[in-house]
Amino acid sequence: MKFDLHTHHFRCGHADGNISDYIEAGIAAGLSVIGISDHTPYFGSKEDQAHPRIAMAKSAFAGYVEEVLSLKQKFAGKIDVLLGIESDYFPEHVEIYRDILSQYPFDYVIGSVHSVKNVSIFNKNRWKGLSPKQQIADKEAYYGLIRDSARSGMFQILGHIDAMKGNYPAFSDIPATAAIDETLQVIADHNVAIEINTSGKTKLSGGWYPADSILERALYYGVEVTFGSDAHIPSRVGDEWDDVAARLREIGFDHWVYFKNKQKVSVPL
């Protein structure tokens, strides 16, 4: 059975289409399960929509949940629609996010780190002028945040755990093996899954998140894996699902997982 747990839509301000467009694309792609997981509002600000091109407004949040739950009923029998959300991990706001997210019946929450030291991970200019030592420090800070997100207990899935390479492919060559191994051990210890996210093809790095070398280490540490296209246009729903499944089998995985009612469901590869 095929599933895709990472999809967006117009509310976040940088994706196209309605939720139903993504669901219908999932049916066309042969999915049995689709998770809708748009970006949370930025709850760290008093403003209704502090970042209009990044995340939905607070005033749109309840409507988002209601719409997904309504579409779940509408498409029942055709595809299982799951209520998800992608939440940034901000250490300084973690309890605000925890409280708000706990008030809604999410099937799963994806925790993603999109900012390190108050600069977007996709801002390639952040690397200009940094010494090798400073580059290592930024990479280790990134993985420190991912470890903390795993320990938080807020997330079933961690999103794109090497996406800092997205607009700076040389990120992968910055030495930080110990930090990555420690991160994978923490993720395994806290029973959180990581996604294979196929949206890397939309960035300079190409490929998937995370790299095969990280997936090999994830298998070693016993980390569960799931699938997310991170679709921001409906045509990308389920993108490269078969290729990812084949590669996981080559690496040595025999199953992957999705989440319903925050309970893990294992799917053979």
C-alpha positions in Angstrom: 0.0 0.0 0.0 1.1 3.5 -0.8 1.0 6.5 1.5 2.3 10.1 1.6 2.2 12.0 4.9 3.7 15.4 3.8 1.5 17.7 1.7 0.7 21.4 1.7 -1.8 23.7 0.1 -2.6 27.4 -0.4 -3.0 28.4 3.3 0.7 28.4 4.0 1.2 31.1 1.3 3.8 29.3 -0.8 1.9 26.3 -2.1 -0.7 25.9 -4.8 -4.1 24.3 -4.8 -6.8 23.3 -2.3 -6.7 20.4 0.1 -9.1 18.4 -2.1 -6.7 18.9 -5.1 -4.0 17.0 -3.2 -6.4 14.3 -2.1 -7.6 13.7 -5.6 -4.0 13.7 -6.8 -3.3 11.0 -4.2 -6.1 8.9 -5.5 -4.8 9.3 -9.1 -1.3 8.3 -7.8 -2.7 5.1 -6.3 -2.3 6.1 -2.7 -4.3 4.3 0.0 -3.4 6.9 2.6 -2.7 10.6 2.3 -1.8 12.9 5.1 -2.5 16.6 4.9 0.3 18.4 6.9 0.5 22.2 6.2 2.7 24.5 8.2 1.4 25.6 11.5 0.8 29.3 12.1 3.7 31.1 13.8 2.5 30.9 17.4 5.5 32.8 18.7 4.1 36.2 17.7 1.0 38.1 18.7 0.3 38.8 15.1 -2.3 36.8 13.3 0.0 36.0 10.4 3.5 37.1 11.1 5.0 35.3 8.0 2.4 35.3 5.2 4.6 33.6 2.7 5.7 30.9 5.2 2.8 29.8 7.4 -0.9 30.1 7.6 -2.7 32.7 9.8 -3.7 31.7 13.3 -7.3 32.6 12.3 -7.1 30.0 9.5 -6.0 27.2 11.8 -9.3 25.9 13.1 -10.8 26.1 9.6 -7.9 24.0 8.3 -8.6 21.3 10.8 -12.3 21.3 10.2 -11.8 21.1 6.4 -9.4 18.1 6.6 -11.9 16.3 8.9 -14.7 17.1 6.6 -12.8 15.8 3.6 -11.8 12.7 5.5 -15.5 11.8 5.6 -16.1 12.9 2.0 -13.4 10.7 0.6 -14.0 7.7 2.9 -13.9 4.5 1.0 -11.7 6.0 -1.7 -8.6 7.1 0.3 -7.9 7.4 4.0 -7.3 11.1 4.7 -5.2 11.8 7.8 -5.1 15.0 9.7 -1.4 16.1 10.1 0.5 19.3 10.6 4.1 20.4 10.1 5.4 22.3 13.1 8.6 24.2 13.3 10.7 23.5 16.4 11.4 26.7 18.2 13.0 25.9 21.6 11.9 29.3 23.0 8.2 28.7 22.1 8.0 24.9 22.6 5.4 25.0 25.4 3.1 27.4 23.4 3.2 25.0 20.4 2.7 22.0 22.6 -0.4 23.5 24.3 -2.0 24.6 21.1 -1.3 21.4 19.1 -2.7 19.3 21.9 -6.1 20.8 21.5 -6.7 19.2 18.0 -7.1 15.6 17.0 -4.0 15.3 14.8 -3.1 11.8 13.5 0.5 12.9 13.6 2.7 16.0 13.9 5.8 16.5 11.7 8.6 18.4 13.6 10.9 20.3 11.3 13.9 22.6 11.9 13.8 25.4 9.3 15.9 28.0 11.1 19.3 27.8 12.9 20.7 30.8 14.8 17.7 32.8 13.5 18.6 32.3 9.8 16.7 30.1 7.4 18.4 26.8 6.7 17.7 27.4 3.0 19.5 30.8 2.9 22.7 30.0 1.1 24.2 33.3 2.0 24.5 32.1 5.6 27.6 30.2 4.7 29.5 33.1 3.1 32.7 34.0 4.9 32.4 31.2 7.5 35.6 29.3 8.4 35.6 25.5 8.4 35.3 25.6 12.2 32.2 27.9 12.0 30.6 25.7 9.4 31.0 22.7 11.6 29.5 24.7 14.5 26.4 25.6 12.4 25.9 22.1 11.3 26.2 20.8 14.8 23.8 23.4 16.0 21.3 22.2 13.4 21.5 18.6 14.6 21.4 19.8 18.2 18.0 21.3 17.4 16.8 18.1 15.7 17.9 16.1 18.8 16.0 18.5 21.1 12.9 18.2 18.8 13.0 14.4 19.1 13.3 14.7 22.9 10.4 17.1 23.1 7.7 14.4 22.8 5.7 16.6 20.5 6.4 14.8 17.2 5.7 11.4 15.6 7.9 12.3 12.6 10.9 14.5 12.1 11.0 16.3 8.7 13.8 16.4 6.2 16.7 15.9 8.6 19.5 17.1 6.3 17.5 19.8 4.4 20.2 22.3 5.3 21.9 21.0 2.2 19.0 22.1 0.0 20.5 25.3 -1.3 24.1 24.6 -0.2 25.0 21.1 -1.4 28.5 21.4 0.2 26.7 21.1 3.6 26.9 17.3 3.2 30.7 17.5 3.1 31.0 19.5 6.4 32.3 16.9 8.8 29.8 16.1 11.6 29.5 12.3 11.7 29.4 12.2 15.5 26.6 14.7 15.6 24.6 12.8 13.1 25.1 9.5 14.8 24.2 11.0 18.2 21.0 12.5 16.6 20.0 9.2 15.1 20.5 7.4 18.5 18.3 10.1 20.2 15.6 9.7 17.5 15.6 5.9 18.0 15.6 6.2 21.8 12.5 8.4 21.6 10.6 6.2 19.1 10.3 9.0 16.5 10.3 8.3 12.8 12.1 10.2 10.1 10.7 10.9 6.7 12.3 10.2 3.3 11.3 13.5 1.7 11.5 13.7 -2.1 11.4 17.5 -2.3 15.1 17.9 -2.5 14.7 17.8 -6.2 13.2 21.3 -6.0 16.4 22.7 -4.5 20.0 23.0 -5.6 21.0 19.8 -3.8 18.6 17.6 -5.8 17.9 14.1 -4.5 16.1 13.2 -1.3 16.3 14.1 2.3 18.1 12.5 4.0 21.1 11.2 2.0 21.6 7.4 1.7 24.5 7.5 4.0 22.2 8.8 6.8 19.5 6.3 6.0 22.2 3.5 6.3 23.0 4.8 9.7 19.4 5.2 10.6 18.9 1.5 9.9 21.8 0.7 12.1 20.3 2.6 15.0 16.8 1.2 14.5 15.2 4.4 13.4 11.7 4.0 11.8 11.2 5.7 8.4 8.2 7.0 6.6 7.5 8.8 3.3 6.6 12.4 2.5 6.7 14.1 -0.9 6.5 17.5 0.8 4.3 18.4 -2.2 3.6 22.1 -2.7 1.8 21.4 -6.0 -0.7 18.6 -6.4 1.2 16.9 -9.2 4.0 16.0 -6.7 1.9 13.9 -4.4 3.5 10.5 -4.1 6.4 11.6 -6.2 9.1 8.9 -6.4 7.4 6.6 -4.0 8.4 3.5 -5.8 12.0 4.6 -6.2 12.2 5.4 -2.5 10.7 2.0 -1.6 13.2 0.2 -3.8 16.2 2.1 -2.4 15.1 1.4 1.2 15.0 -2.3 0.4 18.5 -2.1 -1.1 19.7 -0.5 2.1 18.2 -3.2 4.2 14.9 -1.9 5.5 12.0 -4.3 5.5 9.2 -2.0 6.4 8.2 1.6 6.9 5.5 3.3 8.9 2.7 5.9 8.9 0.7 7.2 11.9 -3.0 7.2 12.5 -4.4 8.6 15.8 -0.7 9.0 16.7 -0.3 5.2 16.6 2.3 3.7 14.4 1.2 1.5 11.5 3.8 -0.7 9.9 3.8 -1.3 6.2 6.0 -4.0 4.6 8.4 -2.9 1.9 
